[in-house]
Structure formats: C-alpha cells, structure tokens
Amino acid sequence: MAFAEAVSRRFDKLRAAAGDADFVLDGAGSLTPGDAGRVAAAIEHLHLLWFDEPCPLSNLSAVRKINDESATPLGFGRHVEQPGEVQDALREEVVDILRPDLAHHGISQIRRMAALAETYYVAVAPHHDGGPIGTAAALHLAASLPNFFIQHIPIPSAEADRRMRAELTGGPVETVKDGFAPLPTAPGLGIAVHEEALEKYKERA
C-alpha cells in the first residue's frame, strides 16, 4: 500500500507541473496482480490514459479482478505471442487498450490483432521504441487501423540523437505538432534510407 501511495504522490507532482498533459504509467509487467490492483486503485483520480502492462497477462482471472475493482484503463499486448492470446484477453474483458509491439509483432500481425480488438470495441495503441524507420512504419500502420487510438513516437532529448535519426531517413519523420505527426507520402514507407548515414553512425566493435 505504501508503494501505491508513493506512485500516486509522484503522479500528483507530475500533474501539477505538466498541467493538462496526458500520462501513461508503464508497469513493464513487473508487478504482482495484488500490487498492480492497489496501484490502479490509487491512481484512479489522475485519469491516466491507461496503466500499461501492470502485471503479466498469464492469469486472466487475476487481471479481471484488477479491471473490475478500478476505473483505471489497462493496456496489454506487448508481450503476447499469438493472436489467440489476445482473443482470450479480449473475451475476458481485461484489456481496455491493446498494445501490440511493432518490432515484435510486425505490421501484418498487428492488423490481425486490431481486427480482433475492433469486434470488442477496444482501441489500439501500438508500442514502438525503435528508430525512425520504425516510426515511419508505425505512422502508416496507425493510418490503416479503424480503431487506432494513439501512437508512441520516441523522440530523444539529445540534439545529436535527433540529428542522427533525421539523417537516416533523409529528413525528420518524427516531428510532432499539437499532438499530431504528418504521414509520410512518398512511395513505400514514405522515406528513403540513407546508407551513408547508416555507415556513419553504425556501432563499431
């Protein structure tokens, strides 16, 4: 309980500092269902977009208990292996936001998962923490999903990292303005990968 209250206090400070900004809490699947339930209840008043991967999805009845006892939306999907696992979770009504991982599942499988989620009126917010080529793929995926909700776009804080990512694709594809990112319109993924930049920035053993 002390841990849940500490999380709530920290978010209270973040909310006071950030104003109307939206937040997602990432549990990384590392909490027990009991701890996850206490945290979900403690942060209800903050109205987060969702509580991401609060605990493993292996015990659906335990996750259902968390969902029943808290108004905090729960996000799952990053670690599932098969679309059937998604369908089981959707059938048990334990997923509020479906979170397939772009690098792990790929575009085609995420589209299949999203089609399953659509029949349960569940929105999709694909997880992506890779490079700018992945971002271009994520934007096109988002534009193709009827039940798309929001897209995570990793934007590094260091100027050198931002410059590197822009050089790899011949221009920035991770530009967000007023909460929206433009969809690349060139052929394919809408980008041209610069092999010179790949050579320039590759890690040396």
C-alpha positions as CSV (number, residue, x, y, z in Angstrom):
1,M,0.0,0.0,0.0
2,A,2.9,2.3,0.7
3,F,4.2,1.7,-2.8
4,A,0.9,2.5,-4.4
5,E,0.6,5.7,-2.3
6,A,4.1,6.7,-3.3
7,V,3.2,6.3,-7.0
8,S,0.1,8.4,-6.6
9,R,2.0,11.2,-4.9
10,R,4.6,11.2,-7.6
11,F,1.9,11.5,-10.3
12,D,0.3,14.3,-8.3
13,K,3.5,16.2,-8.6
14,L,3.8,15.4,-12.3
15,R,0.3,16.5,-12.9
16,A,0.8,19.8,-11.0
17,A,4.0,20.5,-13.1
18,A,2.6,19.5,-16.5
19,G,-0.9,20.8,-16.3
20,D,-3.2,19.2,-18.9
21,A,-0.7,16.7,-20.2
22,D,-1.8,13.1,-20.5
23,F,0.1,10.3,-18.8
24,V,0.6,6.6,-19.2
25,L,2.1,4.5,-16.3
26,D,4.3,1.7,-17.6
27,G,4.3,-1.3,-15.2
28,A,6.5,-3.3,-17.6
29,G,4.6,-6.4,-16.5
30,S,6.7,-6.4,-13.3
31,L,4.1,-6.1,-10.5
32,T,2.1,-8.9,-8.9
33,P,-1.6,-8.7,-9.6
34,G,-2.2,-7.6,-6.0
35,D,0.3,-4.7,-6.2
36,A,-1.0,-3.8,-9.6
37,G,-4.5,-3.7,-8.3
38,R,-3.5,-1.4,-5.4
39,V,-1.7,1.0,-7.8
40,A,-4.6,1.0,-10.3
41,A,-7.0,2.0,-7.5
42,A,-4.6,4.6,-6.0
43,I,-4.2,6.5,-9.3
44,E,-7.9,6.4,-10.4
45,H,-8.2,10.1,-9.6
46,L,-5.5,11.0,-12.0
47,H,-7.5,9.8,-15.1
48,L,-4.4,8.4,-16.9
49,L,-4.8,7.3,-20.5
50,W,-4.0,3.8,-19.3
51,F,-1.9,1.7,-17.0
52,D,0.4,-0.2,-19.3
53,E,1.3,-3.9,-18.7
54,P,0.7,-3.6,-14.9
55,C,1.4,-7.3,-14.4
56,P,1.8,-10.5,-16.5
57,L,-1.2,-11.4,-18.6
58,S,-0.9,-15.1,-17.8
59,N,-3.6,-15.2,-15.1
60,L,-6.6,-13.7,-16.8
61,S,-8.9,-14.1,-13.7
62,A,-6.4,-12.1,-11.6
63,V,-6.2,-9.3,-14.2
64,R,-10.0,-9.4,-14.5
65,K,-10.2,-8.6,-10.8
66,I,-7.9,-5.6,-11.2
67,N,-10.1,-4.3,-14.0
68,D,-13.3,-4.9,-12.1
69,E,-12.1,-3.1,-9.0
70,S,-10.6,0.0,-10.6
71,A,-11.6,2.6,-13.2
72,T,-8.0,2.9,-14.5
73,P,-7.8,1.6,-18.1
74,L,-5.4,-1.3,-18.5
75,G,-3.2,-1.8,-21.6
76,F,-1.8,-5.2,-22.6
77,G,-0.3,-6.8,-25.7
78,R,3.4,-6.0,-25.9
79,H,4.4,-9.5,-24.7
80,V,1.8,-11.8,-26.2
81,E,3.0,-14.3,-28.7
82,Q,-0.1,-15.4,-30.6
83,P,-3.3,-13.6,-31.7
84,G,-5.2,-16.3,-29.8
85,E,-3.9,-14.9,-26.6
86,V,-5.2,-11.5,-27.5
87,Q,-8.6,-13.0,-28.3
88,D,-8.7,-14.7,-24.9
89,A,-7.9,-11.5,-23.1
90,L,-10.5,-9.6,-25.1
91,R,-13.1,-12.2,-24.4
92,E,-12.4,-11.9,-20.7
93,E,-12.7,-8.1,-21.0
94,V,-9.4,-7.4,-19.2
95,V,-7.9,-5.2,-22.0
96,D,-9.0,-1.6,-22.4
97,I,-6.2,-0.6,-24.7
98,L,-4.5,-3.2,-27.0
99,R,-0.7,-2.6,-27.1
100,P,1.0,-4.8,-29.7
101,D,4.7,-4.1,-30.2
102,L,5.7,-3.0,-33.7
103,A,9.2,-4.7,-33.6
104,H,7.9,-7.9,-32.0
105,H,4.7,-8.4,-33.9
106,G,5.1,-6.6,-37.2
107,I,2.6,-4.7,-39.3
108,S,0.5,-7.7,-40.6
109,Q,0.1,-9.4,-37.2
110,I,-0.8,-6.1,-35.5
111,R,-3.5,-5.6,-38.1
112,R,-4.9,-9.0,-37.3
113,M,-4.8,-8.3,-33.6
114,A,-6.5,-4.9,-34.2
115,A,-9.3,-6.6,-36.2
116,L,-10.0,-8.9,-33.2
117,A,-9.9,-5.9,-30.9
118,E,-12.4,-4.0,-33.1
119,T,-15.1,-6.6,-32.6
120,Y,-14.8,-5.9,-28.8
121,Y,-14.8,-2.1,-29.3
122,V,-11.2,-2.0,-27.9
123,A,-8.8,0.7,-29.2
124,V,-5.3,0.0,-30.3
125,A,-2.2,2.0,-29.3
126,P,0.8,0.2,-30.9
127,H,4.0,0.2,-28.9
128,H,7.2,1.4,-30.6
129,D,10.5,2.4,-29.1
130,G,12.8,1.8,-32.1
131,G,14.3,4.0,-34.8
132,P,12.9,6.4,-37.4
133,I,12.3,3.7,-40.0
134,G,10.1,2.0,-37.4
135,T,8.4,5.3,-36.8
136,A,7.5,5.7,-40.5
137,A,6.1,2.1,-40.4
138,A,4.1,2.9,-37.2
139,L,2.6,6.0,-38.8
140,H,1.3,4.1,-41.8
141,L,0.0,1.3,-39.6
142,A,-1.8,3.9,-37.4
143,A,-3.4,5.4,-40.5
144,S,-4.7,2.0,-41.6
145,L,-6.4,0.9,-38.3
146,P,-10.1,1.9,-37.8
147,N,-9.7,1.5,-34.0
148,F,-6.4,3.3,-33.7
149,F,-6.1,5.5,-30.6
150,I,-2.6,7.0,-30.2
151,Q,0.9,6.3,-31.3
152,H,4.1,6.3,-29.2
153,I,6.9,8.2,-31.1
154,P,10.3,8.0,-29.4
155,I,11.9,11.5,-29.6
156,P,15.3,11.6,-27.9
157,S,16.2,14.7,-25.8
158,A,19.7,15.0,-27.2
159,E,20.1,17.1,-30.3
160,A,22.8,14.8,-31.7
161,D,20.4,11.8,-31.5
162,R,17.6,13.8,-33.2
163,R,20.0,14.8,-36.0
164,M,21.2,11.2,-36.5
165,R,17.6,9.9,-36.8
166,A,16.8,12.6,-39.3
167,E,19.9,11.8,-41.4
168,L,18.9,8.1,-41.6
169,T,15.7,8.9,-43.3
170,G,16.7,12.0,-45.3
171,G,14.6,14.3,-43.1
172,P,12.7,14.2,-39.9
173,V,9.7,11.8,-39.8
174,E,9.3,12.2,-36.0
175,T,8.0,15.8,-36.0
176,V,5.0,16.2,-33.8
177,K,3.0,19.4,-33.7
178,D,0.0,19.9,-31.5
179,G,-0.2,16.2,-30.8
180,F,-0.2,15.2,-34.5
181,A,2.5,13.7,-36.8
182,P,2.4,14.1,-40.6
183,L,2.0,10.9,-42.6
184,P,5.0,10.3,-45.0
185,T,3.6,10.5,-48.5
186,A,6.4,9.2,-50.7
187,P,6.3,5.6,-52.1
188,G,6.6,2.7,-49.8
189,L,7.0,3.8,-46.2
190,G,7.4,7.3,-47.4
191,I,11.1,7.6,-46.6
192,A,14.5,7.0,-48.3
193,V,17.0,5.2,-46.1
194,H,20.4,6.9,-46.5
195,E,23.0,4.2,-46.4
196,E,25.8,6.8,-45.9
197,A,24.2,7.7,-42.6
198,L,24.0,4.0,-41.6
199,E,27.7,3.7,-42.3
200,K,28.4,7.0,-40.5
201,Y,26.6,6.1,-37.3
202,K,27.0,2.3,-37.1
203,E,28.4,1.0,-33.9
204,R,32.0,-0.1,-34.1
205,A,33.1,-3.2,-32.3
